């Protein structure tokens, strides 16, 4: 491996710029402009909300959810093997580039997404998600290589802060185009949203060049001479599994992370639609709420990093999960816009904190002499992606059964409770 000077400020800033680059996808494509545009163009007077996808009739939102779930599931199954191969062959940076190029170009291709190009548009939508997921994994795996254990909370928080600032910046630019198309002489009502998708891809690809220029190339983890692709993957995967089995802290942390990640990731995705469905806030108020959440999340990331120095990561995570439980219960009784804004501010505060602290906590559990950090982080990322699939499915299923979205939020609190109990178990076992 190249000699990497840990805690190098310039290198860490370059690494954090990857969060700046790709977070715009997560906001514009997953949470805000794309869902609104997609629902609008796929809802017609003749067929309602039913579309034809390769000749199969399907509800529009179900199609987008299925395609996103399929992308997450495919990546969940394949990432441990892709990451094992990357470590074995020393291709961490190259495969990180590949995922980024696929994701960014897929976003640019969404510029051509109209009802008559539904099939190719959905494929690009899924490819963009896969590119994002893969890029995040490889970027995360650099954390223990760039920062010493005592600095990983701060560095992780810096990455998330860069991500929130970056996505808010581009989101504002996209909102200007979408809300004020007349400023740019745009008369086609579909064009502002499609320009936003193009901007996301260009932003993602352009700013990723900074970490790609400065992040070091990592050497292969072992002797690969004469080994086939299958042998490389099998040997590296078995090696990492063996290593993880010998680290009880990781075996304890991942189940806790899995359960509270179900709640965190689901609430982050459904927060806007939840507020709209309960209170009918309208687009402008929802936009303001999203920006509020993201701006407060920057403060939350650094606040949790500071508190972890004083009290330790697990204790802070326990408190943060308790706040998430209270948010779920409060959402059940939500009745006024002011209550929604208060809950949104709380979501922002603990959203940035729990994401940042979870990443750095896992990074700290990886032994400092480990070289194959990509394969190690693949298990962390797969845990999170499977949690998203289960969370979204559970949220939708409860609403389908009860016809009341409030119960969906309340049920999410049960996942947080399980995560909380598992975190407490970690705390108790560390004391014994």
Secondary structure, 3 states (H helix, E strand, C coil): CCCCCCCCHHHHHHHHHHHHHHHHHHHHHHHCHHHHHHHHHCCECCCECEEEECCEEEEHHHHHHHHHHHHHHHHHHHHHHHHHHHHHHCCHHHHHHHHHHHHHHHHHHHHHCCHHHHHHHHHHHHHHHHHHHHHHHHHHCCHHHHCCHHHHHHHHHHHHHHHHHHHHHHHHHHHHHHHCHHHHCCCCCCHHHHHHHHHHHHHHHHHHHHHHHHCCCCCCCCCCCCCCHHHHHHHHHHHHHHHHHCCHHHHHHHHHHHHHHHHHHHHHHHHHHHHHHHHCCCHHHHHHHHHHHHHHHHHHHHHHHHHHHHHCHHHHHHHHHHHHHHHHHHHHCCCCHHHHHHHHHHHHHHHHHHHHHHHHHHHHHCCCCCCCHHHHHHHHHHHHHHHHHHHHHHHHHHHHHHCCHHHHHHHHHHHHHHHHHHHHHHHHHHHC
